[in-house]
Amino acid sequence: MNGVHDMGGMHGFGAVVEPGSEDVFHEDWEARVFALHLLVSYQRLGAGPGGRPTRETMPPGEYLDAGYYERWLWSAERRLERKGTIAPGEVEAMMERLRAGDAPPEREDAAQAERAVELLGTPHSMAVAERARFAPGDRVRVRRMRPEGHTRCPRYARGATGTVQDVRGLDRLPDRAVYGEEAEPEPVYAVLFTSDVLWGASDEAPFTVVLDLWESYLEEAA
């Protein structure tokens, strides 16, 4: 969807790379939110769609005010509520109890932690795309579209022309798969674009951008 989350190439949000941005976590609570997010999925505690498409529905003002892991926490709570694992307002009620002096609930489950680490370390592999429509070196154009739901096709690339660099393999189209809809695996391509094609000429030296794009997003360049 065309939402506030699709910020690639937009002005006014400061530098992309800042000191300390290479650190995975900056506060202890962020690591806990990451673990919670994994367990919601691995233990099937939350309802679909997953975390990313859920975060894309976050109210724009709240999204911009929130930090990275605050957005993850928001999506985890919404998924837990949709499944009925927690009730709306239950988190806020617990926060009040903690402010009043209640001890935080604790649980140790070494087996569960081991399963989560194993699942996290399982790589996602794609099958070979034997009938790909495009080949390395082909010129392609990203389709102009305005999807209503989740998509992995960034807004700044729509309508731009690039060159296929590689055929990654087969994968289900996320625009449908995240909602549990039937989606046959299709080729995914690494497509190279130049910065002036994506954003226009500037005083900055030109550079290249490589995007992994599903075949449904692409068409032949004229």
C-alpha positions in Angstrom: 0.0 0.0 0.0 1.1 3.6 -0.4 1.5 4.3 3.3 3.8 6.3 5.6 6.0 3.2 6.0 7.2 3.4 2.4 9.8 6.1 3.1 12.5 5.1 0.6 13.9 8.0 -1.3 11.9 10.6 0.6 13.3 13.9 1.8 13.1 15.3 5.3 13.8 12.3 7.5 17.5 12.9 8.1 20.5 10.7 7.2 20.0 7.1 6.5 23.2 6.1 8.2 23.9 7.6 11.6 26.5 6.8 14.3 25.5 3.6 16.1 23.0 2.6 13.4 25.0 -0.7 12.8 24.0 -1.8 16.3 21.1 -4.3 16.4 19.8 -3.1 19.8 20.3 0.1 21.7 18.3 -0.7 24.8 17.6 -4.0 26.6 13.9 -3.8 26.1 14.4 -3.9 22.3 15.9 -7.4 22.5 12.9 -8.5 24.5 10.5 -7.1 21.9 12.5 -8.9 19.2 12.1 -12.2 21.2 8.4 -11.6 21.8 7.9 -10.9 18.1 9.5 -14.3 17.2 7.5 -16.2 19.8 4.2 -14.7 18.6 4.9 -16.2 15.2 6.7 -19.4 16.1 4.2 -20.4 18.8 1.2 -19.3 16.7 0.1 -16.9 19.4 -1.0 -14.2 17.0 -3.3 -14.0 14.0 -2.2 -13.1 10.5 -1.2 -11.2 8.6 2.4 -11.0 9.9 4.3 -8.3 11.6 5.3 -6.2 8.5 1.8 -5.9 6.9 0.3 -5.3 10.3 2.8 -2.4 11.0 1.8 -0.9 7.6 -1.7 -0.3 9.1 -0.3 1.8 12.0 -1.7 5.3 12.1 0.7 7.6 10.3 1.3 10.0 13.2 2.0 7.1 15.6 4.3 5.4 13.0 6.5 8.5 12.6 6.6 9.1 16.4 7.6 5.5 17.2 11.0 4.0 17.0 11.8 0.8 15.1 11.1 -1.7 17.9 8.2 0.3 19.2 6.6 -0.4 15.8 7.4 -4.1 16.3 5.8 -4.1 19.7 2.7 -2.4 18.3 2.3 -5.1 15.6 2.9 -7.9 18.1 0.1 -6.5 20.3 -2.3 -6.2 17.4 -1.7 -9.8 16.3 -2.1 -11.1 19.8 -5.4 -9.2 20.1 -6.7 -10.6 16.7 -6.0 -14.1 17.9 -7.6 -13.5 21.3 -4.4 -14.3 23.1 -4.8 -11.0 24.9 -7.7 -8.7 25.2 -7.7 -5.0 24.2 -6.5 -2.9 27.2 -4.8 -5.9 28.9 -1.4 -4.6 28.2 -2.3 -1.1 29.6 -3.8 -2.8 32.7 -0.5 -4.7 33.3 1.5 -1.5 32.9 -0.6 0.1 35.6 0.0 -2.9 37.9 3.8 -2.6 37.3 3.7 1.1 38.1 1.9 0.3 41.3 4.7 -2.0 42.4 3.7 -5.5 41.1 6.7 -7.7 40.3 7.1 -8.4 36.5 5.9 -11.9 35.6 8.8 -14.2 34.7 9.0 -17.6 32.9 12.0 -19.8 32.0 11.5 -22.3 29.2 14.9 -23.5 27.8 13.3 -25.9 25.3 11.2 -23.1 23.8 14.2 -20.8 23.6 16.2 -23.6 21.9 13.4 -24.1 19.3 13.2 -20.4 18.5 17.0 -20.2 18.0 16.9 -23.2 15.7 14.0 -21.7 13.6 15.7 -18.3 13.5 18.8 -19.9 12.1 17.0 -21.9 9.4 17.8 -20.2 6.0 15.1 -19.4 3.5 16.1 -21.0 0.1 14.4 -20.5 -3.2 13.9 -23.1 -5.9 15.6 -22.6 -9.3 13.4 -20.5 -11.7 13.5 -22.7 -14.8 10.9 -20.7 -16.8 11.8 -17.1 -16.0 10.3 -14.6 -18.3 13.4 -12.4 -18.1 17.1 -13.1 -18.2 20.3 -11.3 -17.0 20.9 -8.2 -19.2 17.2 -7.7 -20.1 15.8 -4.2 -19.7 12.6 -4.1 -17.6 10.2 -1.6 -16.3 8.6 -1.7 -12.9 4.8 -1.6 -13.3 3.0 1.6 -12.2 0.5 0.5 -9.6 -1.2 1.6 -6.4 -1.8 -1.6 -4.3 -4.3 -1.4 -1.5 -2.5 -4.0 0.7 1.0 -5.2 1.5 3.6 -5.2 -1.3 7.4 -5.5 -1.6 7.5 -3.2 -4.6 8.8 0.2 -3.2 6.9 3.2 -4.4 10.1 5.0 -5.6 10.8 2.3 -8.1 7.4 2.1 -9.8 7.6 3.2 -13.4 11.4 3.1 -13.4 13.5 1.2 -16.0 16.4 -1.0 -14.9 18.5 -4.0 -16.0 18.1 -7.6 -14.8 21.3 -8.5 -13.0 20.3 -12.0 -11.8 17.5 -14.5 -11.4 17.3 -15.2 -7.7 14.8 -18.1 -7.8 11.2 -18.9 -7.1 9.1 -17.4 -4.3 5.5 -16.7 -3.5 4.2 -13.2 -4.2 4.1 -11.6 -0.8 1.2 -9.3 -1.8 -1.0 -12.4 -1.6 1.0 -14.8 0.5 1.0 -12.7 3.7 -2.8 -12.8 3.7 -3.0 -16.6 3.3 -4.2 -16.3 -0.3 -3.1 -18.8 -2.9 0.1 -17.7 -4.6 2.1 -19.9 -6.9 5.9 -19.4 -6.6 7.2 -17.0 -9.3 10.6 -15.8 -10.4 12.3 -13.2 -8.3 14.9 -10.9 -10.1 17.7 -8.7 -8.9 17.2 -5.6 -10.9 19.8 -2.8 -11.1 18.7 0.9 -11.3 20.8 4.1 -11.5 20.0 6.7 -8.9 19.2 9.4 -11.5 16.5 7.1 -13.0 14.9 6.6 -9.6 15.2 10.1 -8.2 16.5 12.4 -10.9 19.8 14.2 -11.4 21.5 15.9 -8.4 24.8 17.3 -7.2 25.5 13.9 -5.6 27.6 11.5 -7.6 25.4 8.9 -9.3 25.2 5.4 -7.7 23.4 2.1 -8.4 20.6 0.4 -6.5 19.8 -3.3 -6.8 16.2 -4.4 -5.8 14.8 -7.9 -5.6 11.5 -7.8 -7.5 8.9 -10.4 -8.2 8.0 -11.1 -11.8 4.5 -9.7 -11.2 6.0 -6.3 -10.6 7.8 -6.2 -13.9 7.1 -5.7 -17.6 9.3 -5.4 -20.7 10.9 -2.0 -21.2 9.9 -0.3 -24.5 
